[in-house]
Amino acid sequence: MEKGKSHSKNMQKDLDILQSRLDALEASSEDRHAKSLISVLKGLVENQRQIVGEFDHLKKAIDLLTLQIFKVENSQKS
């Protein structure tokens, strides 16, 4: 993983690349069965993108909650 980049940003980038490849494959495909499979794969990619986004929000919420806990602990010590 590159320094300074979060895992979720790398995952989003990978999902964007996969989405682009699926779009190209869908555009070049003439078989109805292949287009149906590509449609399912695109749905899975979109769901994975949403899961990554939700996970990122949960991490931020946990960080904020942890910060508040430390603030309360520090104020009680004073």
mmCIF file of the N, C-alpha and C atoms, coordinates in Angstrom:
data_MODEL
# 
_entry.id   MODEL 
# 
loop_
_atom_site.group_PDB 
_atom_site.id 
_atom_site.type_symbol 
_atom_site.label_atom_id 
_atom_site.label_alt_id 
_atom_site.label_comp_id 
_atom_site.label_asym_id 
_atom_site.label_entity_id 
_atom_site.label_seq_id 
_atom_site.pdbx_PDB_ins_code 
_atom_site.Cartn_x 
_atom_site.Cartn_y 
_atom_site.Cartn_z 
_atom_site.occupancy 
_atom_site.B_iso_or_equiv 
_atom_site.pdbx_formal_charge 
_atom_site.auth_seq_id 
_atom_site.auth_comp_id 
_atom_site.auth_asym_id 
_atom_site.auth_atom_id 
_atom_site.pdbx_PDB_model_num 
ATOM 1   N N  . MET A 1 1  ? 0.848   -1.170  0.000   1.00 0.00 ? 1  MET A N  1 
ATOM 2   C CA . MET A 1 1  ? 0.000   0.000   0.000   1.00 0.00 ? 1  MET A CA 1 
ATOM 3   C C  . MET A 1 1  ? 0.894   1.233   0.000   1.00 0.00 ? 1  MET A C  1 
ATOM 4   N N  . GLU A 1 2  ? 0.542   2.225   -0.774  1.00 0.00 ? 2  GLU A N  1 
ATOM 5   C CA . GLU A 1 2  ? 1.320   3.442   -0.855  1.00 0.00 ? 2  GLU A CA 1 
ATOM 6   C C  . GLU A 1 2  ? 1.219   4.212   0.460   1.00 0.00 ? 2  GLU A C  1 
ATOM 7   N N  . LYS A 1 3  ? 2.321   4.885   0.799   1.00 0.00 ? 3  LYS A N  1 
ATOM 8   C CA . LYS A 1 3  ? 2.352   5.649   2.031   1.00 0.00 ? 3  LYS A CA 1 
ATOM 9   C C  . LYS A 1 3  ? 1.371   6.815   1.953   1.00 0.00 ? 3  LYS A C  1 
ATOM 10  N N  . GLY A 1 4  ? 0.576   7.008   3.001   1.00 0.00 ? 4  GLY A N  1 
ATOM 11  C CA . GLY A 1 4  ? -0.358  8.122   3.041   1.00 0.00 ? 4  GLY A CA 1 
ATOM 12  C C  . GLY A 1 4  ? -1.730  7.821   2.445   1.00 0.00 ? 4  GLY A C  1 
ATOM 13  N N  . LYS A 1 5  ? -1.883  6.711   1.777   1.00 0.00 ? 5  LYS A N  1 
ATOM 14  C CA . LYS A 1 5  ? -3.189  6.373   1.196   1.00 0.00 ? 5  LYS A CA 1 
ATOM 15  C C  . LYS A 1 5  ? -3.890  5.366   2.102   1.00 0.00 ? 5  LYS A C  1 
ATOM 16  N N  . SER A 1 6  ? -5.158  5.571   2.302   1.00 0.00 ? 6  SER A N  1 
ATOM 17  C CA . SER A 1 6  ? -5.908  4.641   3.133   1.00 0.00 ? 6  SER A CA 1 
ATOM 18  C C  . SER A 1 6  ? -6.326  3.422   2.310   1.00 0.00 ? 6  SER A C  1 
ATOM 19  N N  . HIS A 1 7  ? -6.608  2.370   3.023   1.00 0.00 ? 7  HIS A N  1 
ATOM 20  C CA . HIS A 1 7  ? -7.024  1.131   2.368   1.00 0.00 ? 7  HIS A CA 1 
ATOM 21  C C  . HIS A 1 7  ? -8.318  1.330   1.587   1.00 0.00 ? 7  HIS A C  1 
ATOM 22  N N  . SER A 1 8  ? -9.235  2.119   2.151   1.00 0.00 ? 8  SER A N  1 
ATOM 23  C CA . SER A 1 8  ? -10.519 2.309   1.470   1.00 0.00 ? 8  SER A CA 1 
ATOM 24  C C  . SER A 1 8  ? -10.353 3.087   0.162   1.00 0.00 ? 8  SER A C  1 
ATOM 25  N N  . LYS A 1 9  ? -9.414  4.027   0.121   1.00 0.00 ? 9  LYS A N  1 
ATOM 26  C CA . LYS A 1 9  ? -9.185  4.764   -1.126  1.00 0.00 ? 9  LYS A CA 1 
ATOM 27  C C  . LYS A 1 9  ? -8.596  3.843   -2.187  1.00 0.00 ? 9  LYS A C  1 
ATOM 28  N N  . ASN A 1 10 ? -7.689  2.957   -1.775  1.00 0.00 ? 10 ASN A N  1 
ATOM 29  C CA . ASN A 1 10 ? -7.139  1.980   -2.719  1.00 0.00 ? 10 ASN A CA 1 
ATOM 30  C C  . ASN A 1 10 ? -8.229  1.046   -3.226  1.00 0.00 ? 10 ASN A C  1 
ATOM 31  N N  . MET A 1 11 ? -9.100  0.631   -2.317  1.00 0.00 ? 11 MET A N  1 
ATOM 32  C CA . MET A 1 11 ? -10.190 -0.263  -2.695  1.00 0.00 ? 11 MET A CA 1 
ATOM 33  C C  . MET A 1 11 ? -11.147 0.435   -3.654  1.00 0.00 ? 11 MET A C  1 
ATOM 34  N N  . GLN A 1 12 ? -11.460 1.697   -3.389  1.00 0.00 ? 12 GLN A N  1 
ATOM 35  C CA . GLN A 1 12 ? -12.339 2.451   -4.281  1.00 0.00 ? 12 GLN A CA 1 
ATOM 36  C C  . GLN A 1 12 ? -11.717 2.578   -5.671  1.00 0.00 ? 12 GLN A C  1 
ATOM 37  N N  . LYS A 1 13 ? -10.417 2.823   -5.710  1.00 0.00 ? 13 LYS A N  1 
ATOM 38  C CA . LYS A 1 13 ? -9.726  2.934   -6.991  1.00 0.00 ? 13 LYS A CA 1 
ATOM 39  C C  . LYS A 1 13 ? -9.803  1.606   -7.752  1.00 0.00 ? 13 LYS A C  1 
ATOM 40  N N  . ASP A 1 14 ? -9.557  0.502   -7.047  1.00 0.00 ? 14 ASP A N  1 
ATOM 41  C CA . ASP A 1 14 ? -9.645  -0.816  -7.679  1.00 0.00 ? 14 ASP A CA 1 
ATOM 42  C C  . ASP A 1 14 ? -11.055 -1.099  -8.194  1.00 0.00 ? 14 ASP A C  1 
ATOM 43  N N  . LEU A 1 15 ? -12.049 -0.708  -7.419  1.00 0.00 ? 15 LEU A N  1 
ATOM 44  C CA . LEU A 1 15 ? -13.435 -0.914  -7.837  1.00 0.00 ? 15 LEU A CA 1 
ATOM 45  C C  . LEU A 1 15 ? -13.788 -0.043  -9.041  1.00 0.00 ? 15 LEU A C  1 
ATOM 46  N N  . ASP A 1 16 ? -13.256 1.176   -9.086  1.00 0.00 ? 16 ASP A N  1 
ATOM 47  C CA . ASP A 1 16 ? -13.474 2.038   -10.252 1.00 0.00 ? 16 ASP A CA 1 
ATOM 48  C C  . ASP A 1 16 ? -12.879 1.415   -11.513 1.00 0.00 ? 16 ASP A C  1 
ATOM 49  N N  . ILE A 1 17 ? -11.677 0.864   -11.384 1.00 0.00 ? 17 ILE A N  1 
ATOM 50  C CA . ILE A 1 17 ? -11.026 0.202   -12.525 1.00 0.00 ? 17 ILE A CA 1 
ATOM 51  C C  . ILE A 1 17 ? -11.846 -1.001  -12.971 1.00 0.00 ? 17 ILE A C  1 
ATOM 52  N N  . LEU A 1 18 ? -12.300 -1.791  -12.016 1.00 0.00 ? 18 LEU A N  1 
ATOM 53  C CA . LEU A 1 18 ? -13.117 -2.962  -12.339 1.00 0.00 ? 18 LEU A CA 1 
ATOM 54  C C  . LEU A 1 18 ? -14.423 -2.551  -13.014 1.00 0.00 ? 18 LEU A C  1 
ATOM 55  N N  . GLN A 1 19 ? -15.037 -1.480  -12.517 1.00 0.00 ? 19 GLN A N  1 
ATOM 56  C CA . GLN A 1 19 ? -16.280 -0.980  -13.122 1.00 0.00 ? 19 GLN A CA 1 
ATOM 57  C C  . GLN A 1 19 ? -16.041 -0.556  -14.567 1.00 0.00 ? 19 GLN A C  1 
ATOM 58  N N  . SER A 1 20 ? -14.943 0.132   -14.817 1.00 0.00 ? 20 SER A N  1 
ATOM 59  C CA . SER A 1 20 ? -14.627 0.578   -16.179 1.00 0.00 ? 20 SER A CA 1 
ATOM 60  C C  . SER A 1 20 ? -14.416 -0.611  -17.110 1.00 0.00 ? 20 SER A C  1 
ATOM 61  N N  . ARG A 1 21 ? -13.733 -1.627  -16.616 1.00 0.00 ? 21 ARG A N  1 
ATOM 62  C CA . ARG A 1 21 ? -13.503 -2.817  -17.433 1.00 0.00 ? 21 ARG A CA 1 
ATOM 63  C C  . ARG A 1 21 ? -14.803 -3.549  -17.737 1.00 0.00 ? 21 ARG A C  1 
ATOM 64  N N  . LEU A 1 22 ? -15.673 -3.607  -16.743 1.00 0.00 ? 22 LEU A N  1 
ATOM 65  C CA . LEU A 1 22 ? -16.969 -4.253  -16.969 1.00 0.00 ? 22 LEU A CA 1 
ATOM 66  C C  . LEU A 1 22 ? -17.811 -3.459  -17.962 1.00 0.00 ? 22 LEU A C  1 
ATOM 67  N N  . ASP A 1 23 ? -17.756 -2.136  -17.881 1.00 0.00 ? 23 ASP A N  1 
ATOM 68  C CA . ASP A 1 23 ? -18.481 -1.295  -18.846 1.00 0.00 ? 23 ASP A CA 1 
ATOM 69  C C  . ASP A 1 23 ? -17.979 -1.549  -20.262 1.00 0.00 ? 23 ASP A C  1 
ATOM 70  N N  . ALA A 1 24 ? -16.658 -1.627  -20.423 1.00 0.00 ? 24 ALA A N  1 
ATOM 71  C CA . ALA A 1 24 ? -16.077 -1.878  -21.746 1.00 0.00 ? 24 ALA A CA 1 
ATOM 72  C C  . ALA A 1 24 ? -16.459 -3.260  -22.253 1.00 0.00 ? 24 ALA A C  1 
ATOM 73  N N  . LEU A 1 25 ? -16.418 -4.237  -21.359 1.00 0.00 ? 25 LEU A N  1 
ATOM 74  C CA . LEU A 1 25 ? -16.775 -5.603  -21.745 1.00 0.00 ? 25 LEU A CA 1 
ATOM 75  C C  . LEU A 1 25 ? -18.247 -5.688  -22.140 1.00 0.00 ? 25 LEU A C  1 
ATOM 76  N N  . GLU A 1 26 ? -19.088 -4.985  -21.406 1.00 0.00 ? 26 GLU A N  1 
ATOM 77  C CA . GLU A 1 26 ? -20.520 -4.973  -21.717 1.00 0.00 ? 26 GLU A CA 1 
ATOM 78  C C  . GLU A 1 26 ? -20.777 -4.319  -23.075 1.00 0.00 ? 26 GLU A C  1 
ATOM 79  N N  . ALA A 1 27 ? -20.069 -3.245  -23.364 1.00 0.00 ? 27 ALA A N  1 
ATOM 80  C CA . ALA A 1 27 ? -20.246 -2.537  -24.634 1.00 0.00 ? 27 ALA A CA 1 
ATOM 81  C C  . ALA A 1 27 ? -19.801 -3.386  -25.819 1.00 0.00 ? 27 ALA A C  1 
ATOM 82  N N  . SER A 1 28 ? -18.773 -4.210  -25.614 1.00 0.00 ? 28 SER A N  1 
ATOM 83  C CA . SER A 1 28 ? -18.254 -5.009  -26.721 1.00 0.00 ? 28 SER A CA 1 
ATOM 84  C C  . SER A 1 28 ? -18.936 -6.368  -26.846 1.00 0.00 ? 28 SER A C  1 
ATOM 85  N N  . SER A 1 29 ? -19.702 -6.751  -25.848 1.00 0.00 ? 29 SER A N  1 
ATOM 86  C CA . SER A 1 29 ? -20.355 -8.056  -25.861 1.00 0.00 ? 29 SER A CA 1 
ATOM 87  C C  . SER A 1 29 ? -21.634 -8.027  -26.692 1.00 0.00 ? 29 SER A C  1 
ATOM 88  N N  . GLU A 1 30 ? -21.830 -9.077  -27.451 1.00 0.00 ? 30 GLU A N  1 
ATOM 89  C CA . GLU A 1 30 ? -23.055 -9.183  -28.249 1.00 0.00 ? 30 GLU A CA 1 
ATOM 90  C C  . GLU A 1 30 ? -23.965 -10.293 -27.734 1.00 0.00 ? 30 GLU A C  1 
ATOM 91  N N  . ASP A 1 31 ? -23.433 -11.140 -26.890 1.00 0.00 ? 31 ASP A N  1 
ATOM 92  C CA . ASP A 1 31 ? -24.166 -12.272 -26.344 1.00 0.00 ? 31 ASP A CA 1 
ATOM 93  C C  . ASP A 1 31 ? -25.053 -11.811 -25.181 1.00 0.00 ? 31 ASP A C  1 
ATOM 94  N N  . ARG A 1 32 ? -26.318 -12.164 -25.223 1.00 0.00 ? 32 ARG A N  1 
ATOM 95  C CA . ARG A 1 32 ? -27.261 -11.779 -24.182 1.00 0.00 ? 32 ARG A CA 1 
ATOM 96  C C  . ARG A 1 32 ? -26.884 -12.390 -22.837 1.00 0.00 ? 32 ARG A C  1 
ATOM 97  N N  . HIS A 1 33 ? -26.411 -13.639 -22.854 1.00 0.00 ? 33 HIS A N  1 
ATOM 98  C CA . HIS A 1 33 ? -25.998 -14.316 -21.626 1.00 0.00 ? 33 HIS A CA 1 
ATOM 99  C C  . HIS A 1 33 ? -24.805 -13.592 -20.992 1.00 0.00 ? 33 HIS A C  1 
ATOM 100 N N  . ALA A 1 34 ? -23.847 -13.217 -21.789 1.00 0.00 ? 34 ALA A N  1 
ATOM 101 C CA . ALA A 1 34 ? -22.670 -12.505 -21.282 1.00 0.00 ? 34 ALA A CA 1 
ATOM 102 C C  . ALA A 1 34 ? -23.065 -11.150 -20.703 1.00 0.00 ? 34 ALA A C  1 
ATOM 103 N N  . LYS A 1 35 ? -23.981 -10.464 -21.370 1.00 0.00 ? 35 LYS A N  1 
ATOM 104 C CA . LYS A 1 35 ? -24.433 -9.164  -20.866 1.00 0.00 ? 35 LYS A CA 1 
ATOM 105 C C  . LYS A 1 35 ? -25.148 -9.314  -19.526 1.00 0.00 ? 35 LYS A C  1 
ATOM 106 N N  . SER A 1 36 ? -25.896 -10.395 -19.370 1.00 0.00 ? 36 SER A N  1 
ATOM 107 C CA . SER A 1 36 ? -26.574 -10.648 -18.094 1.00 0.00 ? 36 SER A CA 1 
ATOM 108 C C  . SER A 1 36 ? -25.573 -10.902 -16.981 1.00 0.00 ? 36 SER A C  1 
ATOM 109 N N  . LEU A 1 37 ? -24.546 -11.690 -17.276 1.00 0.00 ? 37 LEU A N  1 
ATOM 110 C CA . LEU A 1 37 ? -23.511 -11.949 -16.279 1.00 0.00 ? 37 LEU A CA 1 
ATOM 111 C C  . LEU A 1 37 ? -22.760 -10.672 -15.913 1.00 0.00 ? 37 LEU A C  1 
ATOM 112 N N  . ILE A 1 38 ? -22.466 -9.862  -16.896 1.00 0.00 ? 38 ILE A N  1 
ATOM 113 C CA . ILE A 1 38 ? -21.771 -8.595  -16.644 1.00 0.00 ? 38 ILE A CA 1 
ATOM 114 C C  . ILE A 1 38 ? -22.640 -7.679  -15.791 1.00 0.00 ? 38 ILE A C  1 
ATOM 115 N N  . SER A 1 39 ? -23.928 -7.691  -16.037 1.00 0.00 ? 39 SER A N  1 
ATOM 116 C CA . SER A 1 39 ? -24.848 -6.885  -15.246 1.00 0.00 ? 39 SER A CA 1 
ATOM 117 C C  . SER A 1 39 ? -24.823 -7.309  -13.773 1.00 0.00 ? 39 SER A C  1 
ATOM 118 N N  . VAL A 1 40 ? -24.775 -8.599  -13.535 1.00 0.00 ? 40 VAL A N  1 
ATOM 119 C CA . VAL A 1 40 ? -24.687 -9.116  -12.164 1.00 0.00 ? 40 VAL A CA 1 
ATOM 120 C C  . VAL A 1 40 ? -23.367 -8.688  -11.527 1.00 0.00 ? 40 VAL A C  1 
ATOM 121 N N  . LEU A 1 41 ? -22.273 -8.798  -12.264 1.00 0.00 ? 41 LEU A N  1 
ATOM 122 C CA . LEU A 1 41 ? -20.966 -8.393  -11.750 1.00 0.00 ? 41 LEU A CA 1 
ATOM 123 C C  . LEU A 1 41 ? -20.930 -6.895  -11.433 1.00 0.00 ? 41 LEU A C  1 
ATOM 124 N N  . LYS A 1 42 ? -21.554 -6.095  -12.283 1.00 0.00 ? 42 LYS A N  1 
ATOM 125 C CA . LYS A 1 42 ? -21.598 -4.658  -12.033 1.00 0.00 ? 42 LYS A CA 1 
ATOM 126 C C  . LYS A 1 42 ? -22.388 -4.356  -10.757 1.00 0.00 ? 42 LYS A C  1 
ATOM 127 N N  . GLY A 1 43 ? -23.445 -5.106  -10.527 1.00 0.00 ? 43 GLY A N  1 
ATOM 128 C CA . GLY A 1 43 ? -24.215 -4.957  -9.287  1.00 0.00 ? 43 GLY A CA 1 
ATOM 129 C C  . GLY A 1 43 ? -23.388 -5.304  -8.067  1.00 0.00 ? 43 GLY A C  1 
ATOM 130 N N  . LEU A 1 44 ? -22.598 -6.359  -8.170  1.00 0.00 ? 44 LEU A N  1 
ATOM 131 C CA . LEU A 1 44 ? -21.727 -6.749  -7.062  1.00 0.00 ? 44 LEU A CA 1 
ATOM 132 C C  . LEU A 1 44 ? -20.661 -5.695  -6.790  1.00 0.00 ? 44 LEU A C  1 
ATOM 133 N N  . VAL A 1 45 ? -20.110 -5.127  -7.853  1.00 0.00 ? 45 VAL A N  1 
ATOM 134 C CA . VAL A 1 45 ? -19.106 -4.068  -7.691  1.00 0.00 ? 45 VAL A CA 1 
ATOM 135 C C  . VAL A 1 45 ? -19.729 -2.855  -6.999  1.00 0.00 ? 45 VAL A C  1 
ATOM 136 N N  . GLU A 1 46 ? -20.922 -2.485  -7.403  1.00 0.00 ? 46 GLU A N  1 
ATOM 137 C CA . GLU A 1 46 ? -21.592 -1.336  -6.794  1.00 0.00 ? 46 GLU A CA 1 
ATOM 138 C C  . GLU A 1 46 ? -21.889 -1.598  -5.321  1.00 0.00 ? 46 GLU A C  1 
ATOM 139 N N  . ASN A 1 47 ? -22.330 -2.804  -4.999  1.00 0.00 ? 47 ASN A N  1 
ATOM 140 C CA . ASN A 1 47 ? -22.584 -3.148  -3.594  1.00 0.00 ? 47 ASN A CA 1 
ATOM 141 C C  . ASN A 1 47 ? -21.295 -3.108  -2.781  1.00 0.00 ? 47 ASN A C  1 
ATOM 142 N N  . GLN A 1 48 ? -20.214 -3.610  -3.357  1.00 0.00 ? 48 GLN A N  1 
ATOM 143 C CA . GLN A 1 48 ? -18.928 -3.586  -2.662  1.00 0.00 ? 48 GLN A CA 1 
ATOM 144 C C  . GLN A 1 48 ? -18.480 -2.144  -2.423  1.00 0.00 ? 48 GLN A C  1 
ATOM 145 N N  . ARG A 1 49 ? -18.721 -1.283  -3.396  1.00 0.00 ? 49 ARG A N  1 
ATOM 146 C CA . ARG A 1 49 ? -18.372 0.143   -3.257  1.00 0.00 ? 49 ARG A CA 1 
ATOM 147 C C  . ARG A 1 49 ? -19.135 0.757   -2.076  1.00 0.00 ? 49 ARG A C  1 
ATOM 148 N N  . GLN A 1 50 ? -20.413 0.415   -1.947  1.00 0.00 ? 50 GLN A N  1 
ATOM 149 C CA . GLN A 1 50 ? -21.215 0.927   -0.840  1.00 0.00 ? 50 GLN A CA 1 
ATOM 150 C C  . GLN A 1 50 ? -20.739 0.382   0.496   1.00 0.00 ? 50 GLN A C  1 
ATOM 151 N N  . ILE A 1 51 ? -20.344 -0.883  0.526   1.00 0.00 ? 51 ILE A N  1 
ATOM 152 C CA . ILE A 1 51 ? -19.840 -1.487  1.758   1.00 0.00 ? 51 ILE A CA 1 
ATOM 153 C C  . ILE A 1 51 ? -18.556 -0.803  2.202   1.00 0.00 ? 51 ILE A C  1 
ATOM 154 N N  . VAL A 1 52 ? -17.668 -0.528  1.260   1.00 0.00 ? 52 VAL A N  1 
ATOM 155 C CA . VAL A 1 52 ? -16.416 0.159   1.586   1.00 0.00 ? 52 VAL A CA 1 
ATOM 156 C C  . VAL A 1 52 ? -16.724 1.550   2.149   1.00 0.00 ? 52 VAL A C  1 
ATOM 157 N N  . GLY A 1 53 ? -17.660 2.246   1.536   1.00 0.00 ? 53 GLY A N  1 
ATOM 158 C CA . GLY A 1 53 ? -18.043 3.570   2.027   1.00 0.00 ? 53 GLY A CA 1 
ATOM 159 C C  . GLY A 1 53 ? -18.623 3.514   3.437   1.00 0.00 ? 53 GLY A C  1 
ATOM 160 N N  . GLU A 1 54 ? -19.487 2.547   3.692   1.00 0.00 ? 54 GLU A N  1 
ATOM 161 C CA . GLU A 1 54 ? -20.082 2.397   5.023   1.00 0.00 ? 54 GLU A CA 1 
ATOM 162 C C  . GLU A 1 54 ? -19.016 2.038   6.056   1.00 0.00 ? 54 GLU A C  1 
ATOM 163 N N  . PHE A 1 55 ? -18.085 1.180   5.680   1.00 0.00 ? 55 PHE A N  1 
ATOM 164 C CA . PHE A 1 55 ? -17.007 0.800   6.589   1.00 0.00 ? 55 PHE A CA 1 
ATOM 165 C C  . PHE A 1 55 ? -16.167 2.018   6.941   1.00 0.00 ? 55 PHE A C  1 
ATOM 166 N N  . ASP A 1 56 ? -15.903 2.867   5.961   1.00 0.00 ? 56 ASP A N  1 
ATOM 167 C CA . ASP A 1 56 ? -15.132 4.087   6.206   1.00 0.00 ? 56 ASP A CA 1 
ATOM 168 C C  . ASP A 1 56 ? -15.871 5.006   7.181   1.00 0.00 ? 56 ASP A C  1 
ATOM 169 N N  . HIS A 1 57 ? -17.193 5.122   7.028   1.00 0.00 ? 57 HIS A N  1 
ATOM 170 C CA . HIS A 1 57 ? -17.991 5.935   7.950   1.00 0.00 ? 57 HIS A CA 1 
ATOM 171 C C  . HIS A 1 57 ? -17.948 5.355   9.364   1.00 0.00 ? 57 HIS A C  1 
ATOM 172 N N  . LEU A 1 58 ? -18.008 4.031   9.470   1.00 0.00 ? 58 LEU A N  1 
ATOM 173 C CA . LEU A 1 58 ? -17.949 3.396   10.788  1.00 0.00 ? 58 LEU A CA 1 
ATOM 174 C C  . LEU A 1 58 ? -16.598 3.641   11.459  1.00 0.00 ? 58 LEU A C  1 
ATOM 175 N N  . LYS A 1 59 ? -15.522 3.576   10.688  1.00 0.00 ? 59 LYS A N  1 
ATOM 176 C CA . LYS A 1 59 ? -14.199 3.845   11.258  1.00 0.00 ? 59 LYS A CA 1 
ATOM 177 C C  . LYS A 1 59 ? -14.125 5.272   11.787  1.00 0.00 ? 59 LYS A C  1 
ATOM 178 N N  . LYS A 1 60 ? -14.660 6.220   11.033  1.00 0.00 ? 60 LYS A N  1 
ATOM 179 C CA . LYS A 1 60 ? -14.655 7.615   11.482  1.00 0.00 ? 60 LYS A CA 1 
ATOM 180 C C  . LYS A 1 60 ? -15.491 7.784   12.744  1.00 0.00 ? 60 LYS A C  1 
ATOM 181 N N  . ALA A 1 61 ? -16.630 7.127   12.804  1.00 0.00 ? 61 ALA A N  1 
ATOM 182 C CA . ALA A 1 61 ? -17.490 7.222   13.983  1.00 0.00 ? 61 ALA A CA 1 
ATOM 183 C C  . ALA A 1 61 ? -16.792 6.644   15.209  1.00 0.00 ? 61 ALA A C  1 
ATOM 184 N N  . ILE A 1 62 ? -16.109 5.531   15.047  1.00 0.00 ? 62 ILE A N  1 
ATOM 185 C CA . ILE A 1 62 ? -15.381 4.932   16.167  1.00 0.00 ? 62 ILE A CA 1 
ATOM 186 C C  . ILE A 1 62 ? -14.255 5.854   16.624  1.00 0.00 ? 62 ILE A C  1 
ATOM 187 N N  . ASP A 1 63 ? -13.557 6.472   15.683  1.00 0.00 ? 63 ASP A N  1 
ATOM 188 C CA . ASP A 1 63 ? -12.493 7.417   16.036  1.00 0.00 ? 63 ASP A CA 1 
ATOM 189 C C  . ASP A 1 63 ? -13.045 8.595   16.837  1.00 0.00 ? 63 ASP A C  1 
ATOM 190 N N  . LEU A 1 64 ? -14.182 9.146   16.405  1.00 0.00 ? 64 LEU A N  1 
ATOM 191 C CA . LEU A 1 64 ? -14.786 10.265  17.125  1.00 0.00 ? 64 LEU A CA 1 
ATOM 192 C C  . LEU A 1 64 ? -15.258 9.849   18.514  1.00 0.00 ? 64 LEU A C  1 
ATOM 193 N N  . LEU A 1 65 ? -15.825 8.670   18.612  1.00 0.00 ? 65 LEU A N  1 
ATOM 194 C CA . LEU A 1 65 ? -16.283 8.168   19.907  1.00 0.00 ? 65 LEU A CA 1 
ATOM 195 C C  . LEU A 1 65 ? -15.104 7.953   20.853  1.00 0.00 ? 65 LEU A C  1 
ATOM 196 N N  . THR A 1 66 ? -14.021 7.392   20.334  1.00 0.00 ? 66 THR A N  1 
ATOM 197 C CA . THR A 1 66 ? -12.820 7.177   21.143  1.00 0.00 ? 66 THR A CA 1 
ATOM 198 C C  . THR A 1 66 ? -12.258 8.511   21.627  1.00 0.00 ? 66 THR A C  1 
ATOM 199 N N  . LEU A 1 67 ? -12.228 9.501   20.761  1.00 0.00 ? 67 LEU A N  1 
ATOM 200 C CA . LEU A 1 67 ? -11.756 10.826  21.142  1.00 0.00 ? 67 LEU A CA 1 
ATOM 201 C C  . LEU A 1 67 ? -12.610 11.413  22.264  1.00 0.00 ? 67 LEU A C  1 
ATOM 202 N N  . GLN A 1 68 ? -13.917 11.266  22.164  1.00 0.00 ? 68 GLN A N  1 
ATOM 203 C CA . GLN A 1 68 ? -14.808 11.778  23.208  1.00 0.00 ? 68 GLN A CA 1 
ATOM 204 C C  . GLN A 1 68 ? -14.581 11.047  24.532  1.00 0.00 ? 68 GLN A C  1 
ATOM 205 N N  . ILE A 1 69 ? -14.346 9.755   24.485  1.00 0.00 ? 69 ILE A N  1 
ATOM 206 C CA . ILE A 1 69 ? -14.084 8.983   25.706  1.00 0.00 ? 69 ILE A CA 1 
ATOM 207 C C  . ILE A 1 69 ? -12.822 9.498   26.380  1.00 0.00 ? 69 ILE A C  1 
ATOM 208 N N  . PHE A 1 70 ? -11.766 9.740   25.599  1.00 0.00 ? 70 PHE A N  1 
ATOM 209 C CA . PHE A 1 70 ? -10.527 10.257  26.175  1.00 0.00 ? 70 PHE A CA 1 
ATOM 210 C C  . PHE A 1 70 ? -10.738 11.655  26.771  1.00 0.00 ? 70 PHE A C  1 
ATOM 211 N N  . LYS A 1 71 ? -11.545 12.485  26.119  1.00 0.00 ? 71 LYS A N  1 
ATOM 212 C CA . LYS A 1 71 ? -11.818 13.809  26.656  1.00 0.00 ? 71 LYS A CA 1 
ATOM 213 C C  . LYS A 1 71 ? -12.533 13.722  27.997  1.00 0.00 ? 71 LYS A C  1 
ATOM 214 N N  . VAL A 1 72 ? -13.500 12.826  28.091  1.00 0.00 ? 72 VAL A N  1 
ATOM 215 C CA . VAL A 1 72 ? -14.240 12.658  29.349  1.00 0.00 ? 72 VAL A CA 1 
ATOM 216 C C  . VAL A 1 72 ? -13.313 12.127  30.435  1.00 0.00 ? 72 VAL A C  1 
ATOM 217 N N  . GLU A 1 73 ? -12.479 11.149  30.088  1.00 0.00 ? 73 GLU A N  1 
ATOM 218 C CA . GLU A 1 73 ? -11.541 10.598  31.069  1.00 0.00 ? 73 GLU A CA 1 
ATOM 219 C C  . GLU A 1 73 ? -10.573 11.670  31.568  1.00 0.00 ? 73 GLU A C  1 
ATOM 220 N N  . ASN A 1 74 ? -10.079 12.499  30.662  1.00 0.00 ? 74 ASN A N  1 
ATOM 221 C CA . ASN A 1 74 ? -9.139  13.547  31.039  1.00 0.00 ? 74 ASN A CA 1 
ATOM 222 C C  . ASN A 1 74 ? -9.807  14.613  31.899  1.00 0.00 ? 74 ASN A C  1 
ATOM 223 N N  . SER A 1 75 ? -11.055 14.915  31.623  1.00 0.00 ? 75 SER A N  1 
ATOM 224 C CA . SER A 1 75 ? -11.758 15.926  32.433  1.00 0.00 ? 75 SER A CA 1 
ATOM 225 C C  . SER A 1 75 ? -12.069 15.393  33.835  1.00 0.00 ? 75 SER A C  1 
ATOM 226 N N  . GLN A 1 76 ? -12.281 14.096  33.965  1.00 0.00 ? 76 GLN A N  1 
ATOM 227 C CA . GLN A 1 76 ? -12.545 13.512  35.276  1.00 0.00 ? 76 GLN A CA 1 
ATOM 228 C C  . GLN A 1 76 ? -11.264 13.444  36.110  1.00 0.00 ? 76 GLN A C  1 
ATOM 229 N N  . LYS A 1 77 ? -10.120 13.303  35.473  1.00 0.00 ? 77 LYS A N  1 
ATOM 230 C CA . LYS A 1 77 ? -8.837  13.254  36.182  1.00 0.00 ? 77 LYS A CA 1 
ATOM 231 C C  . LYS A 1 77 ? -8.452  14.619  36.713  1.00 0.00 ? 77 LYS A C  1 
ATOM 232 N N  . SER A 1 78 ? -8.929  15.660  36.039  1.00 0.00 ? 78 SER A N  1 
ATOM 233 C CA . SER A 1 78 ? -8.545  17.027  36.443  1.00 0.00 ? 78 SER A CA 1 
ATOM 234 C C  . SER A 1 78 ? -9.295  17.523  37.638  1.00 0.00 ? 78 SER A C  1 
# 
